[in-house]
């Protein structure tokens, strides 16, 4: 392989010391380990995306195609992940919005604006309603949950159930409460006198309060078949009232 | 030639070139991977004006030089090298062959990199002066000059390690 100008190689020069030739022969016989080629190829596949099983016919095209495909797949996967993230964020926001709307609805239901009708219709003449005897908040019972566990503006229904049960026969005796009635919708608050004006056509209407708190005096059935409640206390302190109607 | 064809055909060449350029056995796989990453990137630019091995060796030389600059080789102990010289030619001794390779590397390490590349390509790879000049982008006269200087350094290194002592005649032969 040498040209005319190339000198004789040391390894083939018998005039050179044997140690030099032996060392050079060792250097000429260097070969990679058996599995080195496969290991490096696998590493290359991982590093630059060369297809491991590419044929010899059009390896470069396959390489380009595979690399492009890999890149597109990665991009799609990334885009898919991004879409999933966006969808999750949107769903979370929607859920939060729904929760806020629901909470606003209930808060509005409890502390909603006083209807003009109820404001204007202070206890009508002839009705047995006495605002001064409006039911007061029930004293905390012993078996009631602690304040930290109970909702502050919503009394626990447990202790009040007997109260409704006690008033049910009285309300049932009223002939104007024979028809089915929709659920009460509003509780009002105000200064001095609070009233709840509830469309009432059912059999029983009650203000959530403990027995003996005078709630029955705070209720009235208006001539047009509506239940009027005055959940404000004697002090006139606005307070949420819970009005229920049993069909 | 495609990348895979080039890899299959010249992996051994790249491997032994890296080893002769001073890359350790345990590092050769990593450096070979670096070489072929460069090959994969630059293969479309290869115009074919020279042999592919010539072009590959240029890449090997640059990658190995950078590797040796970052990770210098620890020197081979004098005792280890001297002990090998007297036993290196025992046939069939794989461990001694490894020692012989280590000794060769030590001798080659004494040669400057530019001269070493020319020396290895000419003496171990069997390239011609013109091919070496093309691979290393050198004038032909420079390639021969470096070869001459490298030969002098190689002989001096071997003589120093052997201590002027030649192996016994009955132990001569290939150790592979």
Contacts between the chains, C-beta under 8 A, distances in Angstrom:
chain1	res1	chain2	res2	distance
A	1	B	126	5.5
A	1	B	127	7.5
A	1	B	128	6.0
A	2	B	126	8.0
A	2	B	128	5.6
A	2	B	129	7.9
A	3	B	128	5.3
A	3	B	129	6.6
A	3	B	130	6.6
A	5	B	129	6.4
A	5	B	144	7.6
A	6	B	122	7.5
A	6	B	128	5.7
A	6	B	129	5.3
A	7	B	147	7.5
A	9	B	122	6.9
A	9	B	123	5.6
A	9	B	126	7.3
A	10	B	123	5.5
A	10	B	151	6.8
A	10	B	154	7.7
A	11	B	123	6.4
A	11	B	124	7.9
A	17	B	155	7.7
A	17	B	158	7.1
A	17	B	159	7.8
A	17	B	166	6.4
A	18	B	166	6.2
A	18	B	167	6.3
A	18	B	172	5.6
A	19	B	85	6.7
A	19	B	88	7.9
A	19	B	158	5.5
A	19	B	162	5.3
A	19	B	166	6.3
A	19	B	167	6.1
A	20	B	154	7.0
A	20	B	155	6.4
A	20	B	158	5.1
A	22	B	88	6.4
A	22	B	89	5.9
A	22	B	100	7.3
A	22	B	167	7.4
A	22	B	172	7.3
A	22	B	174	7.8
A	22	B	175	7.5
A	23	B	88	7.9
A	23	B	100	6.7
A	23	B	103	6.6
A	23	B	104	4.7
A	23	B	107	6.6
A	23	B	158	6.4
A	24	B	104	7.7
A	24	B	123	5.8
A	24	B	124	6.5
A	25	B	174	5.9
A	25	B	176	8.0
A	26	B	97	6.7
A	26	B	100	4.6
A	26	B	101	5.6
A	26	B	104	5.5
A	26	B	175	6.9
A	26	B	176	7.8
A	27	B	20	6.0
A	27	B	101	7.4
A	27	B	104	5.0
A	27	B	108	7.8
A	27	B	120	7.3
A	27	B	123	7.8
A	27	B	124	4.7
A	28	B	124	4.9
A	29	B	174	7.6
A	29	B	176	5.2
A	30	B	15	7.5
A	30	B	16	4.0
A	30	B	19	5.0
A	30	B	20	6.8
A	30	B	101	7.1
A	30	B	124	8.0
A	31	B	12	6.1
A	31	B	15	7.4
A	31	B	16	6.6
A	32	B	11	6.8
A	32	B	12	5.6
A	32	B	15	3.9
A	32	B	16	7.3
A	32	B	28	7.2
A	36	B	11	7.8
A	36	B	15	6.5
A	36	B	28	7.4
A	36	B	29	5.7
A	36	B	32	7.6
A	37	B	8	7.9
A	37	B	11	4.9
A	37	B	12	7.7
A	39	B	29	6.0
A	40	B	11	7.0
A	40	B	29	5.4
A	40	B	32	5.2
A	40	B	33	5.2
A	40	B	36	7.0
A	41	B	7	6.7
A	43	B	29	7.5
A	43	B	33	4.9
A	44	B	7	7.5
A	44	B	33	6.1
A	44	B	36	5.7
A	44	B	37	7.0
A	44	B	40	7.3
A	47	B	33	6.7
A	47	B	37	6.1
A	48	B	37	5.9
A	48	B	40	5.3
A	50	B	3	6.7
A	50	B	4	7.1
A	50	B	40	6.9
A	54	B	4	5.6
A	56	B	2	7.2
A	56	B	4	6.6
A	56	B	5	6.1
A	58	B	2	7.4
A	59	B	2	4.0
A	59	B	3	6.3
A	59	B	4	4.0
A	59	B	5	6.7
A	60	B	2	4.4
A	60	B	3	6.0
A	60	B	43	8.0
A	63	B	2	7.7
A	63	B	3	6.1
A	63	B	4	7.6
A	63	B	40	7.9
